[in-house]
Amino acid sequence: MGAVSSTEAEREPLLVPSAVDPSLPPVVNSRVYRRRWIVLTLFSLLALMQGMVWNFWGPIQNSAVHAYGFSKSDIAVLVLWGPVGFLPWLLFMWLMDKKGLRASLLLSAFFMLLGSGLRSVPLTDETLRRWLIHGGQFLNGLAGPTIMSAGPYLSTTWFAPDQRATATAVASLFGYLGAATSFIVGPMVVPAPNNTQHTTFWTAGTGSDTTIKDRIQLVLYAELGAIAVLFAAVLLYFPSRPPLPPSVAAASQRLSYRSSICRLLSNIRFLMIALAYAVPTGVIAGWSGVLDMVLTPAKVSQVDAGWIGFWSTIGGCVFGIAMARFADSIRGMLKMILVLMLAGASLASTWFTLTCLSQYTHLPSTAAILYTSCILIGIFINSSVPIFFELFIETVYPVPEGITCGVVTFLGNLVTGLLLFFLTFYCTEVSWLNWCLVGSCLFSLVLLLFFRETYDRLYLDVFVSV
């Protein structure tokens, strides 16, 4: 299981021509391998760490401001490096299409390792240290195009049709799980500045600037070690594809890279569903990255904001995997599931926004209400991600999965980047972020209602004998 070149069996043609009748569909020798779980686990753990590194600074913004002299604009820029890392997304999609998932993932893991190393250098020069932290966050963002978009490609390549949506959900949602974990790891390990909160069992209490810096350094070292172990594991064993495909769709011929890009950009239905995905997921990514800042006017502490963000994202991950499993069992109902999810997200985000404006709306504003409404937002929006991915693939098949999801994740990160860019200028009063969230959910819901769904890939797998 070392880092070796592909075997002869892996280089055999995936489609075996029929010797009976040329007019019949090709006979495909298919098989699923138990090693697919190893591949999915390694990919998911890398996504987990990429999300943790991206969302490290937001949940501990008060501590970072005191320890390193960061401003609120600095915190927004640290989160912004994630979307900025998507600028060379075309290069990563080309690499995945031409060289396979192994080469693209190895490059992404190397960027994560290098970025974590830069963040962890314990310099005493504060100015240089801040530059290294920003550089490390940017390098981690460069791993985003592969980590966030390759889930459907991995599931199609390794998993049978009745497991694809579930595998897509696991691979794509673990990045969100990493972001959720940082909401807890940060406040639990890194103390808040003196006299800013009460000590509880779940927090590191309060501390001086020196103590805060030591604890931040501890977390940075821990994340660096975890990423180094995962990089070594991917280097040792992560094949691009199995010797035999798991389905007809996995073995079928796909469009070329250039043809795929042209097909996507000229497909009105795809652009509709891509915007329906990119706008709400892009807004909630930026919104959750500065959730502590959003909840501060409501007198919510750094720790409580962390717990709200944690359960919001965890709820979305759990519910998303459950809905993906449900979609695997009742194929052909993806649009209906998404309409229900976005309708729920619209109601929950409106409830949260009006609650935060209780001085004008006179609605009750309690910790329980803020928890409930925020968690519901995360459940409805985050759980829609794998369902959207599966609908993208069905809509534009035979465009390769990696290219399709690369385009939509780039659009989502473009929205996040624009949101955080404006936040660097308008960071004093941030209630406008909540209204952006409400508007994005309603916009997506309207596009979904007018979208006409098709299931070309599913038709191929169901009606062609394997």
N, C-alpha and C positions, 0 to 999 in steps of 0.2 A: 504493500500500500504506500509506496514511496512516490516521489515526484518524478514519474516516468512518462514517456510519450505514449500516445494511444496505441492500443493493440491492433492486430490485424482484424479481429472481429469488430472492433469499433470503427474501422475504416471501410467495412463492407457497406454496399448500398443499402439504404433503409427500405426502399421499395423493391419488391421482387416481382418482375413482370409475370403476368399470367400467360401460361402456355396453352390455355384452353380457348379463350375467346378474347381478342384484343378489345372488343367493345365493352367487356365487363370491367368493373373497378379492379385495381391491382390487389393482389393478395399480399397482406402484410403480416410478417412474422412479428408478433408483439409479445411483450412480457414486462411485468413490473418486478423490480428488484428491491430486496429489503434494504439495500444500501441507500435507497432514496431517502430514508429517514435520517441517515447520517448527513447527507447533503443538505437536507432541509434544516437540520439542527445547526450545522455550522453557519449556514447563510443567516438564519434567524438570530443567532447569537451575535454575529457581526452587526446586524441591523439594530439589535438591542444596544450595543455599545456605541454605535454611531449616534443613536438618539440620545443616549445619556450624555455624551460629550457635547452635542449641540445644545442641549437644554441645561447645561451645568450652571450657568451664571444667573439666569433669570430667577430661580427660586431662592437664591441667596444674595439678591441684589443689594439689600441693606448692608450685609456683611462686606460685600465687595466694595461698596462705596466707601466704607470706613477704612478698610484695610489697604486698598490700592488707590484710593482717591478717584474711583470711577464716578462719572456722572450718569444720570438716567439715559442720556444720549449714548454714552459708552456701552451701557448694558444692551440698548437696542441694537447697536452696531454689532456687538458680539453675537447676538441672535441672528442678525442680518447676514452674517457670513455663510450661514447654511444655504439660503436661497442664492447667494452670489456664487457659490460653488457649482451651481447648475449652468452657469454660462457656457462651459465647453461640453454641454450635454450631447451635441451631435458627434463629437469625437468618441465618447464612451459608448454611444449606441452603435457607431460604426465598428468599434472594437468588439462589442458583443456579437454583432451580426457576422463579422468576418472570422474572428478568432475563438468565439464561444464564451460561455459564462466564466470558465476558469480564469482565462487571461484578464478579463474585465474585473473580476472579483479580487484577484491577486493585486492588481494595480490599486483598486480602491482600498483594500486592507493595508497596503503599504502607505498610502496617503494618511490613513487613520493612525498608523503607528508613528509616522514621522511627525504628524501634528500633535499627537499626545506627548511625544518626546520634547517638542519645542515648548509646550505649555508647562512642562515639569522642570525645566532648567531653573534651579534656585539662585537667581541672580539678586544681588543687592541693589543694583541700579534699577530704580523703579520704572524709569522711562523705557529702557531696553526690555525690561520684563514685560511691560504692557505690550510692546511691539511683538514679542514672542508669543504672548497669549493670543493676540489677534491673528498672527500667522498660523498658529496651531488650529484655531477655530476655522480659518479659511481652508486649510488642508483637510480637515475633517469634513467640511462642506463639499469638497471635491469628490468624496466617496458617495455623496448623495445620489447622483444620477443612476449608478448601478444598484445601490442598496435599495432605493425606493421604487425602482421601476422593473427590476428583474424578477420579482415574485411570480407573475403570470408565466413568464418564459420558463422558469424553473419548474412550475407545476405542470405545464404542458409537456415538457421534456421528460419528466421523471414519473408522473402520476397518471393513473387511469382516469377516464372521464368522470366517474362517480366520486373521485377524490380531488378533482382539480380545484374547485372553488374553496374547499377547506384548506388545501395546501397554499393556495394564493392568499387566503386570509391570514394564515400563520406567518408566512414569509413577509407580507406587507405590513402587518400590524405589530410585529415585534419592535419595529422602530418606534412606534408610538408607545409601546410598553417601556422602552428605554427612556423616552422623554418623561413618562409617568414616574419611573423609578427615581429619576433625578429630583423630582419634587419632594421625595422622602429622604433620599440619601443626603442631599445638601443640608437641609435644616437639622437632620439628626446628628450629623457629624460636625458641621460648621456652626459655631455659636453665633448668635446675633450680637450686635454691638451692645455694650453696657447700657442698662436702663431702658431697653427697647421692648422687652417682653419678659413674661414670667417663665421660670424653668418648669418643664414638665417631663414626664417619663419619656416622651417621644422626641424631645429636642435636646440639643447640646447646651442649652442654657444661654447665658451671656458671657462675653469675654472681652479681653483687651484686643487691640489691633494685632499684637504679636501672636496671641493665641489663635485668632481668626486665621492669620496667614499660615500658621503651622497646620491647622486642621485642613485648610484648603489644599496645602501641599500634600497632605496625606491622601486625600481623595484623588488628586491628580496622579500620584504614584500608583495608586490602586488601579485606576482606569488604564494607565499605561501598561501595567503588568497583565491585565486581562486581555487587552488588545494584542500584546506580544504573543500570548499563548494561542489566541485564535489565528493570528497570522501564520504561526508555525504550523498549526493544524491544517489550514487551507493549503499551505505550501506542500505539506506531506500528502494530503489526499483530498482532492476535490475535482473529480472528472467533469468535463463539460457536458457529457451526455452518456446514457447507458449504451451497452452494446446493441440492444434491440429496443425499438420505440415502444411505449406503453399503449399507443392508440394509433388509429389511422391518421388523425389530425397531426400528431407528432411526427409522422413519417412523410406527410405530404409536402409537395414542393411549395416554397414560399416566394414572394416577390423579392426582387433585388432591393438593395438599400435605397438607391435613387428612386426607383419606381414606387417604393413604399412611401417615401416622403411626399412625392407628388400626389399619390393616391390619397393620403391623409389630408393634405392641405386643400384638396379639391372636393372632398366629401362633406357636403353640408350637414348631413345627419351626424357624422362624426364630430364636426366642429360644435354642433349643438350640445351633444352629450359631453364633449370635452370641457366646454365652458360650464356646464351644469356641475361637473366635478371640480374643476379648478378653482372657481370663485369661492364656494363655501369652505372647501378644505384648505385653500390658501389663506383665507381670512382667519380661520380658527387656529391654524398653525402659528401665525403671528400673534394672535390674541392670547393663546395659551402660553406662548413663550414669554410674555410680559404680564402674566395673570396677577402676579403680586402687585404690579403697578396699577392694574385695573381695579383690584379690590381694595387698595389702600384708602381711597376716599370713603369706602363703606366701613372703615375702621376694622378691617380684617387683618390680623397679624400675618407676618411672613410664614409662620408655621401653619396656620389655618389655611392660608392661600395654597400652600404646598399640598396639604391634604385634599383640598377641593380639586386641585389640578390632578392629583394622583388618582382619586376615585373616578373623576370624570374620564380620564384616559383608560383606566383599567376597565371601567364599565363598557367603553366603546370596543376595547379589544375582546372581552369575553362575549359580548353581544354580537360582535362582528363575526367571530368564529362560529357561534351558534347559528347565525343567519346564513352563513356560507354553507354550513352542513345542511341546513334546511333547503337552501337553493340547490344543492347537489341531489337532494331526494325528490324535488318537484320541478325539474328542469323546465325552462321556458317561461319563468315568472319574474325575471330580474327587474323589469320596469315597475311592476306593481310593488315589489319590495322597496325599491328606491323612492317611489312616490310617497309611500307611508312613512319612510324614514325622514324625508325632507319636510313633510308636513309636520311631523313631530318636532323636528329641529326648529322650524319656524315658530311654533307655539312656545317651545322652551326658551329660545333666545329672546322672544318678545317679553316673556314673563321675567326673565333675569334682568333685562334692560330696564323695564319699568320698576322693578324692585330696587335697583340701584338709584333710581330717581324718586325715592319714596318721599322726599321733601316736597316734590311737586305733585306726585300721583297719590300720595297718602296711602299707598299700599303697605302692608306690614313687611318690615325688613328685618328678618331674624337670621341667625346662622343656619338654622334648619332649611329655611326657604332658599338662601343662597346656595347651600350645599345641593339641595334637590334640583333646582333649576340648572345649575352649572353642570351637574353630573348628567342630567338628561341631554343637555346640549352635546356633551362628549359622546354619549351613547349613540345618539341618532346620527351625528355627522361622521365620527370616526369609524363606526361599524359599517358605513356605506362604502368605504374605500374598496374592499375586495369585491363587492358586488358591482361597483362601477368598473373595476378592472375587467371582470369577466364579460360585462356588457360591451366594453370597448373591443375586446378580442372577437366577440361574436359579430359585431357590427362591421368590422373592416377586414375580416378574414378573406384572403390568405396573407395579409400583411404580418410580418413577424411580431410576436408578442413584445419583445424587448423594445423595438422601435416604437410601437404604438404607445406603450406605457411610458416610454421615455418622453414622448411629446407631451402627454397630459401631465406628467409630474413636473416637467419644465414649466408648463403654464401655471400649475398650482404654486410652484416656488416663485414664479414671476409675480403673481398676486401677493404672496407673502412678502417678497422683497419690496414691492411698491408700498405696501402697508407700513412696513417697518421704516422705510425711507421717510415717509411723511411723519412717522412717529418721532424721528430724530429732530424734527422742527416743531412739532406740536405735542410735546411731552408733558406740558404743565397740567392740562386738563384733558383726560383721556376717555371721557364718556362717549366720544364719537366712535371709538372702536366698537362699542357695544351695538351702536346703530348700524355700523358696517356689517356686523355679524348677522343682524336681523335681515338687512337688505340682501345679503348674499344667499341666505336660505330661501327667501321668497323668490329671488331671481332663478335659482336652480330648480325650484319646484315648478315654476311656469315653463321652463324649457323642457323638463321631463314630461309634463302633461302633453306637450305638442310633439314629442319625439315618437317616431315609429320604429319599433324594435324588430330585428331579424336575428336568426340563429343559424348562420351558415356553417359554422364549425360543429355545432351540435348535430345538425342534420347529417353531416359527413360521418360522424362517429356512430350515430344511431342507425342509419340506413345502409352503410357500407359494411359488409361482413369483415370481421377481423379474424 
